[in-house]
Amino acid sequence: MTLIKSISGIRGTIGGRPGDTLNPLDIVKFATAYATLIRRRTAGKGRGTIVVGRDGRISGDMVRQVVCGALLGCGFDVTDIGLASTPTTELAVRMSGADGGIIITASHNPRQWNALKLLNAEGEFLDKAEGAEVLAIAEAEDFDYAGVDGLGRYRTDDSFQTRHVEAVMALPLVDAEAVRKAGFRVCVDAINSVGGLILPELLDRLGVRYTMLNGEPTGDFAHNPEPLEKNLGGIMAEVGSGGYDLGIVVDPDVDRLAFICEDGRMFGEEYTLVSVADYVLGRTPGNTVSNLSSTRALRDVTTAHGGQYAAAAVGEVNVVAKMKETGAVIGGEGNGGVIYPECHYGRDALVGIALFLSSLAQKGCKASQLRASLPNYFMAKNRIDLTPGTDIDAILSRVKQIYKDEKVDDTDGVKIDFADKWVHLRKSNTEPIIRIYSEAQSPEEAEAIAKQVTEAAMEIKS
């Protein structure tokens, strides 16, 4: 059983003892700590409102009821938008003028996990300092509940899914007419979560014919929900059987996006952002940002369009901060997360789908041809599973020392940037592991450098 408190929110497995897992007692404590932070930020502004949305996880309704009850007990009004994607909940906070929001989702984690993702009044994730304050408040239990006359009021609002789709359709670079004329037929894997509710509405508006796989939001995921090639054999085979122009895969909360080419091969999750950025930069030149673990291809595409590329620490909040600092017109993460400020500062698969289809329609090419037109790199994604005795700092320090003569970035873990390849080691925000990402000119080279660095790290793994 696991409870992880990090910049990515409060995440844990369901069941078990308080303090060790995501259970009702800890859910109340962290929801109350968050409400206390928001109250301190909005002192004197009246009762205040917090939006709550959830993905389709089996535990979602239980967590929702506990969260909403805690917020009401803190004196906040609650707008419950029900089953909703992460970007929908982010937009709902901003559209409704709420003081904050809680998204109940463990994103790509398996079915036994859930989490509380915490938003500010802009519908963006809390920054590191705010997140640390929530944890400190929870640790000290430094909070008070409202008296009977100060309890919050509860209401539901199911309008935001449609409002989200309308916001995407209104983007100037979404060429709905070209997409309709293209007559695309796509296959969608919605992983038995909220993508099965919102993606049909978007595709209907775009005039795209589609076949849904795993479209019922039961939360009983048909396969590992992380949208990686090793988990997507079903939809790859379906698309490869013929008759489709594209495969579309999202994770349970619809902020990550992967494509499958018309021949059943992966487009490459790293290339979701690269392809969309290439389309956007061709029409609105500017700067881009991705995290340190993302492909060099975005840098290459940005430079080709006359812009500047910058890298941020891993984590959406870090990418967003760097995007604002550099005035980036598009950014995101190599895990298939597209952040397009023209819509909002959050990873949004709907935005990615609409812009990708617009690009495909305007170019009049196949998905495989679009992929072939982009800079080509190969990435390997490995991991070291952590035990309670693992000295993470010692592992990273040793790697940094071994490769001190190379270009080393220790902004987030340790990244060694060689002339023709790179490798990045960092502790995960969402799982008890060290992630080891590497990229090179061939799959063999990417795996080789990852193995070399992993073996160096493993020498002191306890």
Long-range contacts (C-beta under 8 A, 24 or more apart in sequence): 2-432, 4-429, 4-430, 4-431, 4-432, 5-135, 6-131, 6-429, 6-430, 7-125, 7-128, 7-131, 7-315, 7-317, 7-318, 7-429, 8-115, 8-117, 8-315, 8-316, 8-429, 8-430, 9-115, 9-116, 9-117, 9-118, 9-125, 10-115, 10-116, 10-118, 11-106, 11-109, 11-113, 11-114, 11-115, 11-116, 11-430, 12-113, 12-114, 12-115, 13-112, 13-113, 14-59, 14-62, 14-112, 14-113, 14-114, 15-112, 22-63, 22-113, 22-114, 22-115, 24-62, 24-66, 27-63, 27-66, 27-67, 27-70, 27-116, 28-66, 28-69, 28-70, 29-138, 29-141, 30-116, 30-134, 30-138, 31-66, 31-67, 31-70, 31-71, 31-102, 31-116, 32-70, 32-73, 32-74, 32-138, 32-143, 32-145, 33-134, 33-135, 33-137, 33-138, 33-143, 34-100, 34-102, 34-116, 34-118, 34-134, 35-70, 35-71, 35-74, 35-76, 35-143, 36-74, 36-137, 36-142, 36-143, 37-126, 37-130, 37-133, 37-134, 37-137, 38-76, 38-99, 38-100, 39-74, 39-75, 39-76, 41-99, 41-121, 42-99, 45-99, 47-75, 47-76, 47-77, 47-150, 47-152, 47-153, 48-75, 48-76, 48-77, 48-99, 49-76, 49-77, 49-78, 49-79, 49-96, 49-97, 49-98, 49-99, 50-76, 50-77, 50-78, 50-79, 50-98, 50-99, 50-100, 50-101, 50-102, 51-78, 51-79, 51-81, 51-89, 51-92, 51-93, 51-96, 51-98, 51-100, 51-101, 51-102, 51-119, 52-78, 52-79, 52-80, 52-81, 52-89, 52-101, 52-102, 52-104, 53-80, 53-81, 53-82, 53-83, 53-84, 53-85, 53-86, 53-88, 53-89, 53-92, 53-101, 53-102, 53-103, 53-104, 53-160, 54-82, 54-83, 54-84, 54-103, 54-104, 54-105, 55-83, 55-84, 55-85, 55-86, 55-103, 55-104, 55-105, 55-193, 55-194, 55-217, 55-219, 55-252, 55-253, 55-254, 56-83, 56-192, 56-193, 56-194, 56-196, 56-217, 56-218, 56-219, 56-252, 57-104, 57-105, 57-106, 57-111, 57-113, 57-114, 57-193, 57-219, 57-252, 58-111, 58-218, 58-219, 58-220, 59-114, 59-219, 60-104, 60-105, 60-114, 60-219, 63-104, 63-114, 63-116, 64-104, 67-102, 67-104, 67-116, 68-154, 71-102, 71-152, 72-151, 72-152, 72-153, 72-154, 73-145, 73-146, 73-151, 73-152, 74-143, 74-145, 74-146, 74-152, 75-145, 75-146, 75-150, 75-151, 75-152, 76-152, 77-152, 77-153, 77-154, 77-155, 78-152, 78-153, 78-154, 78-155, 79-155, 79-156, 79-157, 80-154, 80-155, 80-156, 80-157, 81-156, 81-157, 81-158, 81-160, 82-156, 82-158, 83-194, 83-197, 83-217, 84-160, 84-161, 84-194, 84-198, 85-161, 85-164, 85-194, 85-195, 85-198, 85-253, 85-254, 85-255, 85-349, 85-350, 86-117, 86-253, 86-254, 86-255, 86-346, 86-347, 87-164, 87-254, 87-255, 87-344, 87-346, 87-347, 87-348, 87-349, 87-350, 87-351, 88-160, 88-161, 88-164, 88-194, 88-198, 88-254, 89-119, 89-123, 89-160, 90-119, 90-123, 90-124, 90-344, 90-346, 91-123, 91-160, 91-163, 91-164, 91-167, 91-344, 91-346, 92-123, 92-157, 92-160, 92-163, 92-164, 93-119, 93-121, 93-122, 93-123, 94-121, 94-122, 94-123, 94-344, 95-160, 95-163, 96-157, 103-253, 105-252, 105-253, 106-252, 106-430, 107-251, 107-252, 107-253, 107-255, 107-256, 107-430, 108-225, 108-226, 108-227, 108-251, 108-252, 108-256, 109-225, 109-430, 109-431, 110-221, 110-224, 110-225, 111-219, 111-220, 111-221, 111-225, 122-345, 123-344, 123-345, 123-346, 124-317, 124-320, 124-345, 124-346, 125-316, 125-317, 125-320, 126-317, 127-317, 127-321, 128-317, 161-197, 161-198, 161-201, 162-201, 164-198, 164-350, 165-198, 165-201, 165-202, 165-205, 165-350, 167-343, 167-344, 168-202, 168-343, 168-348, 168-350, 168-351, 168-354, 169-202, 169-205, 169-206, 169-354, 171-340, 171-342, 171-343, 171-351, 171-354, 171-355, 172-342, 173-279, 173-280, 173-283, 173-284, 173-342, 173-355, 173-358, 174-354, 174-355, 174-358, 175-358, 175-361, 175-362, 176-205, 176-206, 176-207, 176-358, 178-358, 178-361, 178-362, 179-206, 179-207, 179-208, 179-354, 179-357, 179-358, 179-361, 180-206, 180-207, 181-361, 182-245, 182-357, 182-360, 182-361, 182-364, 183-207, 183-209, 184-208, 184-209, 184-245, 184-246, 184-357, 184-360, 184-361, 185-209, 185-210, 185-211, 185-243, 185-244, 185-245, 186-210, 186-211, 186-244, 186-245, 186-246, 186-247, 186-248, 187-211, 187-213, 187-235, 187-238, 187-239, 187-244, 187-246, 187-247, 187-248, 187-260, 188-212, 188-213, 188-215, 188-247, 188-248, 188-249, 188-250, 189-213, 189-214, 189-232, 189-234, 189-235, 189-247, 189-248, 189-249, 189-250, 190-214, 190-215, 190-217, 190-250, 191-221, 191-222, 191-223, 191-225, 191-227, 191-249, 191-250, 191-251, 191-252, 192-216, 192-217, 192-218, 192-219, 192-220, 192-221, 192-222, 192-252, 193-217, 193-219, 193-221, 193-225, 193-251, 193-252, 193-253, 193-254, 194-252, 194-253, 194-254, 195-250, 195-252, 195-254, 195-349, 198-254, 198-350, 199-248, 199-250, 199-254, 199-350, 199-353, 202-350, 202-353, 202-354, 203-353, 206-354, 206-357, 208-357, 211-238, 211-244, 213-238, 219-252, 221-252, 225-251, 225-252, 226-251, 227-251, 227-256, 227-257, 227-258, 227-269, 227-336, 228-258, 228-269, 228-381, 229-266, 232-258, 232-260, 232-266, 235-260, 236-260, 236-264, 236-265, 236-266, 237-264, 239-263, 239-264, 240-264, 240-265, 245-360, 245-366, 245-367, 246-357, 246-360, 246-367, 248-353, 250-349, 251-336, 254-348, 254-349, 254-350, 255-337, 255-346, 255-347, 255-348, 255-349, 256-335, 256-336, 256-337, 256-347, 256-349, 257-336, 257-337, 257-338, 257-349, 257-352, 257-353, 258-336, 259-356, 259-367, 260-367, 261-366, 261-367, 261-368, 261-371, 262-366, 262-367, 262-368, 263-368, 265-368, 267-367, 267-371, 268-371, 269-334, 269-335, 269-336, 270-294, 270-295, 270-297, 270-334, 270-377, 270-379, 271-295, 271-297, 271-371, 271-374, 272-336, 272-337, 272-338, 272-352, 272-356, 273-298, 273-330, 273-331, 273-332, 273-333, 273-334, 273-336, 273-337, 273-338, 273-352, 274-298, 274-301, 274-374, 274-375, 275-356, 275-359, 275-370, 275-371, 275-374, 276-330, 276-338, 276-340, 276-352, 276-355, 276-356, 276-359, 277-301, 277-302, 277-330, 277-331, 278-305, 278-359, 278-374, 279-355, 279-356, 279-358, 279-359, 280-329, 280-330, 280-340, 280-355, 281-305, 281-307, 281-329, 281-330, 284-329, 285-329, 286-327, 286-328, 286-329, 286-330, 287-326, 287-327, 287-328, 287-329, 288-328, 288-329, 288-330, 288-331, 289-319, 289-322, 289-323, 289-326, 289-328, 289-331, 289-332, 290-319, 290-331, 290-332, 290-333, 290-334, 291-315, 291-318, 291-319, 291-333, 291-334, 291-412, 292-409, 292-411, 292-412, 292-413, 292-415, 292-424, 292-426, 293-333, 293-334, 293-415, 293-424, 293-426, 293-435, 293-437, 294-333, 294-334, 295-334, 295-377, 295-379, 295-439, 296-375, 296-377, 296-422, 296-439, 297-374, 297-375, 297-376, 297-377, 298-334, 300-375, 301-374, 301-375, 311-409, 311-411, 313-411, 313-412, 314-412, 314-413, 314-426, 314-429, 315-412, 315-429, 316-346, 316-347, 318-412, 320-345, 320-346, 334-379, 377-439, 377-440, 377-441, 378-439, 378-440, 378-441, 378-442, 378-443, 378-445, 378-446, 379-437, 379-438, 379-439, 379-446, 380-437, 380-438, 380-439, 380-443, 380-446, 380-447, 380-450, 381-435, 381-436, 381-437, 382-435, 382-436, 382-437, 382-438, 382-450, 382-454, 383-428, 383-433, 383-434, 383-435, 383-436, 384-433, 384-434, 384-436, 384-454, 384-457, 384-458, 384-461, 385-432, 385-433, 386-427, 386-432, 386-433, 386-434, 387-462, 389-462, 390-461, 390-462, 391-460, 391-462, 392-427, 392-434, 394-460, 395-425, 395-434, 395-457, 395-460, 395-461, 396-425, 398-456, 398-457, 398-459, 398-460, 399-425, 399-453, 399-456, 399-457, 402-456, 403-453, 416-453, 418-449, 421-445, 421-446, 421-449, 423-449, 423-450, 423-453, 425-453, 425-457
